[in-house]
Amino acid sequence: MTLKLWRVSAAAATNVNENIVVPVTVLVPVATQTFPHFDATVLWGAVLNAGDAIWGLAGSGSSLSISGDGTVVQV
C-alpha cells in the first residue's frame, strides 16, 4: 500500500508538489497484531491554521483508514 500526504494551507487550497509533506511515496506495511498502526511522524507537531488541511492519497481506495488527533487552541 502506498500513501502520499500534503499539508495544504488555506491560501494554496490544492495538493500541488510545493505542499507535499514527504517527497516520495511512503510504503505503508500491512497491519498485524504486533504492529496495528503506522505513524506518519512527519506530521507530529504540525500546526494547522484556520482553513488549512492535510490531504492524503492512497494507492487503493478501500484498504486504508486514516485518523488523526490534536488540540484546538484559540487565542
C-alpha positions in Angstrom: 0.0 0.0 0.0 1.3 3.4 -0.9 0.4 6.8 0.7 1.2 10.4 -0.3 0.5 13.3 2.2 0.2 17.0 1.6 -0.1 19.8 4.2 -2.2 22.4 2.4 -2.6 26.0 3.6 -5.9 27.7 3.1 -4.3 30.1 0.6 -3.0 27.3 -1.6 -6.1 25.1 -1.5 -4.6 22.4 -3.6 -2.3 19.4 -3.3 0.5 20.6 -5.6 4.1 19.4 -5.1 5.1 22.6 -3.2 2.8 21.4 -0.4 3.8 17.7 -0.2 4.9 16.6 3.2 7.0 13.6 2.0 8.9 14.0 -1.3 8.5 10.3 -2.1 5.5 7.9 -1.9 5.5 6.1 1.5 5.1 2.4 1.6 2.6 1.5 4.4 3.1 -2.0 5.8 0.2 -4.4 6.3 -1.1 -4.1 9.9 -0.5 -7.0 12.2 -1.5 -7.8 15.8 2.0 -6.7 16.8 2.1 -3.5 14.7 -1.5 -2.4 14.2 -0.7 1.2 13.3 1.5 3.2 11.0 2.6 6.6 12.3 3.1 9.5 9.9 5.7 11.0 12.2 6.4 13.7 9.7 3.2 15.4 10.8 3.8 15.2 14.5 3.8 18.7 15.9 2.3 20.2 12.7 0.3 23.3 13.3 -2.7 24.0 11.1 -4.2 27.4 10.9 -7.9 28.1 10.1 -8.7 26.7 6.7 -5.5 24.6 6.5 -5.9 20.9 5.7 -4.0 17.6 5.4 -4.7 15.8 2.2 -3.9 12.1 1.5 -3.9 9.8 -1.5 -3.7 6.1 -1.0 -2.7 3.6 -3.7 -6.0 1.7 -3.1 -9.3 3.5 -2.2 -10.8 0.8 0.0 -7.9 -0.6 2.1 -6.5 2.3 4.1 -8.1 4.1 7.1 -6.6 7.3 8.4 -7.3 9.0 11.7 -5.7 11.9 13.5 -5.9 13.8 16.8 -4.8 17.0 18.2 -5.7 20.0 20.2 -7.6 23.1 19.3 -6.0 26.3 20.7 -7.9 29.6 20.4 -6.1 32.8 21.1 
